[in-house]
Amino acid sequence: MTAGLECLSGEILPDVLEPGLRVVFCGTQAGTASARRGAYYAGPGNKFWSVLHQTGLVPMKLAPEDFRSLPRYGIGLTDVAKRSSGPDSMLRGSHFDVAGLASRIAACAPRIVAFNGKRAAQAVLGVREGQLVYGRQAETLAGAEIYILPSTSGAAAGFWSIEPWKQLAMAVPGTIVR
């Protein structure tokens, strides 16, 4: 175990994946607060749930504990590092399960995979820091379009912009753009 990083033999948070999803949001790993609460994006400064509503991806603001209800809106959730939690800065390459993520995405075949932050996208796409831009990417993952979005984490607030999230919302079928 690395200081500040909790590594377990099982998944920290369950995937929310099923066939036919419009978009799957992929984070890096469960943060400390999310692991403690057993819910995605549960940190006190995380904007994920309010941004889903602001962009029209869901009709009302949901709470982190509502994460299992997202498939009714055509939305799924996963992480590229499923067996660790804590700050992303503590992650090492061995924590990432890129092949497992690709397999899970292939099995549910969403239209779009949206990375919530660049760190997970870097690991999956094999790209060094500084070489990724926000928005739609030329690459696909198991046939799904890829979007890279600014992280909703409170720790990434200095890099925040809702604009790429709005662009994603306009690309997701059935979104009520606000």
N, C-alpha and C positions, 0 to 999 in steps of 0.2 A: 504494500500500500504506500502510495506517495503522499506526503503531507498535504492535507487539504483536499485530497481526492479519495473518495470512497469507491472501492472496487469490490463487486460482488459476483457470485457465480451465476445469479439469475438476472433477468432484466429489471431495471429500476422502475420503469413505467411501461405498461403494456402498450403495444401498438394499437392504433385505432385505424385499421385498414380493412377494406372490403372491396369487391369488384365494383366498377362503375363510378368511382369518386371523380369529382371535377378537379380537385386539387388536394395534394398531400403536402402538408408542411413538414419539413425535416429540420430538426434542430441538431445541435452538436451532441449534447448530452443533457440529462436532467440536472438542473441547478440544485444547490443545496436545499433551498426552500421547497422546490418542486418534489424532490425526493422525500423530504420530511412529510409533506402534505399528501403525497401520493397522487399528484395532479400536475399536468403540464402547465408551464408558464405561470407558476404560482408565486414567484418572487414579488415582493411588495412594489417594486418599481417597474415591473414588466408591463408593457403596453399591449401585449398580444391580444387579449380579449377585447379591449376597447377598440383596437385597430380593426379587428374582424368586423365589428359593428359599424365603425365610422366609414369603412370602405364599401359597405353593403354586402359583404360576404355572408353575414348572418343578419336576421331581421331585428335582433335584440342583443343587448350586451349580456354575455354569458359569464359565469364565474369559472375559475379553474376546475372546480369539482364537476362541472358540466361537460368535461372533455369527451366523455363517452357518447354524448348526444350529437356530436358533430357530423357523423355520417348522414343524418337526416337532412343536412344542408349540403351534402356532397363533398364534405371535407374530411380528411384523414390526418393523422399525426404519427410521427415516428422520430427517431434520433439515429444518427450514424454511429454513436457510441452508446450501446444499450446497457452495458454492464458496469458503468461508472457514473458517478455524480460529483458535482462540485464545480469549481471555477474552470472555465475552458482553458485558462492559461496553464493548468496543471496537466492537461492531456498530452499523451505521447502517441506516436503512430500505432503502437500495438493496441491501443484502446479502440481504434476505429474498425468497424466491420463493414467495409465497402461492398464486399461480395454479398454479404447478408442483406444489406440494404437493397442492392440491385435485384436480388432474388425476391425480396418482399414487394418491391415496386413492380416487377414483372408479373407476380402472382395476382396483384389487384388491378393492374393496368389503368392507373389514373390518367387523365388528360395532361395534367401539369404536376410537376414536383417543384415546390417552392422552398428554397433554403432560407431559413430565418437566420441570416447572418452569413458572412463569408467563410468562417472557419470550417463548417461542415462541407460547404461547396468545394473548398480547397482540397480537402481530403478525398472527396468523391471524384472530383475532376482531375486530380493530380497536378494542380496548378499552384505555383508559389504565391506567397503573399504579395500583393501589389499588382497582380496580373488579372484580377477579376474586376468587372464593373457590375453595378447593379442593373437589374432588368432581365429581359429575355436573353438566353444564351443560344449560340449556334448548335451546341451539343444537345443530345437527348439522353435520357436515362431509361433503359428498357422500353424505349418507344415514347416516353412521356417528355413533353416540352419541359425545359428547365428555366426557372426564374431564380435570381439571387436578389434577396431583399435585405435592407438594413435590419440588423438585429433589434428586436423589441426589448431586449434586456436593459434594465436600468444601468448596468455597467457600461453599455455602449451608447448612452444618451448623447454623447458628444458627436456621434456620427449619424444621428437620427434624421431621417427624412421620410415623410409619408408618401411622397410622390411615386416611388417604385411600387409601393403597395397599391396605390390607386391604379397604376398601369396594369398590375396583375389582376385586380378586380375587374377591369374592363375586358380582360382576355378570358375570364372564367365565365362559361355559359351560365345563364340564369341569375347572374349577380344584379342586384338593384343598385346601380351606381348612384351615389349620393353627391 
